Amino acid sequence: MRVVRALVVLLGAVLPLVTGGVAGAAQRLPSWQLTPTGVTAQFRGLSAVSGRVAWVSGTQGTVLRATDGGRTWSPAGPPGTEALEFRDIEAFDADHAVVLSIGPGEDSRVYRTDDAGRHWRLTFANPDPGAFYDCLAFFDPWRGLAMSDPVAGKFRVQATADGGRTWRQIPDSAFPPALPGEAGFAASGQCVATSGPFDAWLATGGGARARVLHTGDAGHHWTVAGTPLPSSASAGVFALAFRTPWQGVAIGGDFANPTAPGPAVALSGDRGGTWRTPEQYPAGYRSGLAWLGGSVLAVGPGGSDLSPDGGHHWTRFDTGSFDTVDCTTLGACWAAGTGGRVARLAR
């Protein structure tokens, strides 16, 4: 929105997080270990490659890359982009990555590097002044989607089949009508989510209802479902994460009223066709979300939370501010946020 974007982990890696598994049970909680980035940019883009390799992106055209577990971070962004905000980054390994900048018209851009950020190629510059791209996600190293706020009443999505080297617009006819005021939130790079080779989801807010759009054929056709999350110009679904094409979590709230107690989490067990509020949820706005095996991590300006049971119960384990979180399929998790903050999860 214009206001602001494998494998299941082995049981031995997940079970130590929680002893008990529901609210009220004794817990062994993880913690964040901050890594020194040497910058003050706000990072809303994050891509965890492994426990040693991660990329972050943010304000003032900043892109950083670590290959040593975060002990050192190296500048790796496209030159001459200091005026851009890189709200999302998707890295395929230590050398190959795609980064998205947000904004109206040509401020929305996609760049790709194949040599660890030494060189970048501009692969998409938004030609439509009415479009505003929020985030992107990939099914695999070749196929991906980039989401814009609606144009003329329909969400705008670009698709790539060559790793972000070229993009094509999905026809407007593939999408249901957008609600008045409905858009995406460029808060954490997670308003688009994928799972498996064909399923993807778009998170929305800003309209009369916070909704989730779903495709089961890699973007050719889309359906939409309402969620119980609050919706307003500053509220809605900010992040989506699916453990499988069937099991997903949506999180958000109201960034203008981040301590509002309303339900900020919704769960789906039918590919996003229906959403329900869990028994218990984090108190306040959260912008980032990631699966860690059968557990779920959530982050926001007000702290970080862990759900050991797929989103049904939550415990806060950190009070520091983060905007986004990402975990690898083997259980390496990173978080990033304001003031150049980047951290690895210790457990």
N, C-alpha and C positions, 0 to 999 in steps of 0.2 A: 504494500500500500504506500501511497505517496507520503504518508505521515512518517514513517520510519525508514527482515526478511528474515555358502557358505554353510557356514555350519553353525549349529547351536553350540554355545559355549559348553565345554565339558562340565559335568556335574561338579567335579572337584574345584572348578573355578567359580561356580555360582553359589554353591551351598555355603561356603564360608562367609558370604555376605550377610546371611541371616540365619539365626538359630531360632526356629519357631515358624516364622513365615506369615503371621497375620498381626494386625494391630494389637499391641499389648504384650506381645511375646518379646523375650530377650533377644537383642539384636547385636550383631557385630557389624557396625556400619563402616563403609569405605570412607576415604577422605581424599581431598584434592591436594596435590603437590604442585605449587606454582613453579613455573619455569621462566627464567628471565628473558624477555624479548628485546629489551632495550629501546622500546618505542612506546608511545602513548595513544596510538590509534585505537579506535573501537573496532573490535573484530566480531562481525556477524557471520562471516563465512569460515567454515572449518571442514577439513576432510582428513579423517584418520586413516592412514594407510596401514600402520602397524604400531607396535609399541615404541618403535624408534623413529618412524617417519610420519610426519604430519605437515599439512599446509594450512595457513590461515590467511584471510583477506579482510580488508576493511576500509576505513576512511583514508583520504589523502592518497588514493591509489596504492595502498600498502598491500603487498603480498609477501609473506615470510614462509620459509621452509626449514624444517629441522630433520636431520637424519641420525641424530644421536640421542633420541629420547627426550629432546627439549633442552639439553644442556646449552646448546647454541642455536640461534635462529639467524638465518641469512636472508637478506633482501632478495626477492626473486620475481618482482612484478614487472609489467610492461613499462618501458620508459615513456615519459611524457604524459602520464596519466594521473598526475597529482590532484587534478580537479575532480576525479571520478571516485565514486564509492563502490567498492567491490563487496557486494553483500552476499555472494555465494561463490564457492569454489568446489570443484569435484576433481579429485586427484585419482589417477589410476595406479600410480606407483611413485617412486621417488623422482622420476623424470618427466612424466606426462600428466598434464592437468589442464582443466578448462576453468576460466574465471568469468563471472558475470558482474557487470556494473549496472546500477539502477539509475532511473531518471526518465524524464519525458524525452521523446524523440531520440536523437542519436546519443544521448547520455546512456541509454540502455545498449550495452555492447557485450559481445562475447569474444574472448581471446583464448588461444590455445598455445601451449608450449610442449615441445617434444625433447627438450634438453635441459630440464631442471630449472627453467626460468631464465636461461641465458638469452634466449630469443623467444619472442611471442609473435603470433600472427593474428590480426583482427579478422575473425571469421563471420561476425554478424554485427551490423550497425543498424539499429531500428530505424526504418525509413518513415514510420507513421507517427506524427506528433501526438496522436491520440492514444498511443500505446505506452505502457510503462511496465517493464519487465521486473519481476520480483525475485524469482529463484528458478533453479533448474535441478534436474536429477537424471540419473542414467539407470537403465535396466542392466547394462553390461558395458564394456569399454567402447562399444560402437554406437548403441542406440540410446538416445536421451530426449528429454523434453524440457523446454523453457517456457515459463508461464508469465503472461502479462495480465494486468487488469483488463476488464472488459472494454471493448471498442464497439460502439454502436449496439450495445446490449448483449454482446456475446464475448465470452472469455477468448483471449487470443493466445494460442500456443504454437511455438515453433518446434519442429522435430528434426533430429539428426540421425543418420544411419552410418556415419563415418567418424565417430568420436568427436563430434563438434567442429569438424573442418568445414562442413557446409550445413545449411539449415533450410527447411521449407516450412511454410505456414500450413497448419491443418485447417481445412475449410471451416468457416463459421457454422455451417450447417451441421457439423458434428456435435455442437454444444447446445444444451438447453439454455433458455433465456436467463440472463443475469437479473438479479433483483436491483431495484433502484439503489444506488450507493454501494453496491456489492463490489468487493475487490479482494486482492490478496495482501498479506502483510510481509514486507521484506525485512523481517526481524531476526531471522536465524538461518536463512537458506533452506528452510524445511517446509515451505508451503506447497512443495511438490514432493511426493514420496512414491517409490516404486517397490515392488516385491515380485520376484519371479520374472519370467520373460515377457509378460503381457500386461500385468496389472499396474495401474498408476492412479494416484489420487491428487486432487487440488484442494487446498484449504482456503476458505473464504470467511469474510466478516464484512462489517460496514453496512449491511442491509438490514432488513427486518428480521432476518434469521441467519445464524452462522451455519454454513452448509459445507458439504464435502462432495466434490464431483469425482466420479470413478469411470475408468475405462478398463475393459477386460481384453481389449485387442490392440494394445500398444498405441492408443490415441485415435483410432479411426472413429469410434463412437463413444459418447459420454452420457452418463446418467447422473442424477443429483439426489442427495438425501439431506434432510435437516438434522441438526444436532441440538442437544440441550444446552450448549454453551451460550453465554450472553453475547449479544451482537449490538454494535453501535458503530459510530464513526471511528472509535478507538478500541473496539472489542470484537472478538470472534475467535476462530480457530487460527492459531499462529503456527502450529507445527503438527505434522502427522508422522507416525512411524508404524510400519507393519512388520510383524515378526514372520508371518507367512501371508500369502494373498488373502487369507481369511481373517486373521487376527490382527486388529489394529487399535491404536490409541491416538486420540486427538487431544491437544492441550492448547490453552490460551488464557482468556480472561480479558481484562481491560487495562491496557498499558497506561491510560490516563488516570486510573484509580487502581494502582497495583495491589493494594491491600484489601480490595473488595472481596467479601467471603463467598461470592457466588460460585457455582460449580465450574471449575476450570478444566475438568477432564471428562472425556467421554470414551466409551469402549465399543468396539464392534467385533462381532464374531461371524459376520456374513459378507465379507469383502466391502464393508462400508455401506451396505444397503440400509442398515438401521444403526442407531447409536443410543447408548444408555449411560446414565450417570452412575458411577460406582458408589459403593457404600461410603467410602471416605476418599478425600482428595486433598492435594496441597492447598494451603491457605494463601490465596492471592494469585496474581498473574505469573504465568510461566511461558517462556518463548521457545525453549528448545527441548528436544525429546529424543531418546535413543533406547533401543532394546539392548540388554546385556544378558544373553541367554533368555531365560524366562522372566527375568527381572526387567524393570524399566527405570531409567534415569530421567529426571526432569530438571531444568535449570531456568533461572530468571533473575531479574535484578534483586529479588528478595531472598534468594538462596537456592539450594539444590535439594532434591528429594529422591528417595529410593522407594520403589514398589517391588517387593519380592514375589508378588503373585500376579503379575501381568496387568497391573493397574488398579486392582481392587482396593488395596490399602497402601498408605504412603507414610514415610517418616522423613522429616527433614534431617540432613546430616551435615549441612554446611550453610552458613549465612552470607557468604560472599556473593558478589554479583557476577553472573555469567549470562551471556545471551544465547549461546548455542552449545551443543554437545554432540559428539559422534563417537561411536564404538565400532571396532572391527568385528568380524564374525568370530575371531579367536579371543575376543574379550579385552582388547586394549582400548581404553576410553580416554578422550581428550575433551576439554571444555575451553571456551574462549569468550571474551567480552570486552567491557570498557577498560580504558586506561592501559591497553596493551596486555591485559591479563590472559594468560594461557596456562592450563594446568593439565597434568596427567592424573588419572584415578589410581589410588593406591588402596589395596585391600588385602 
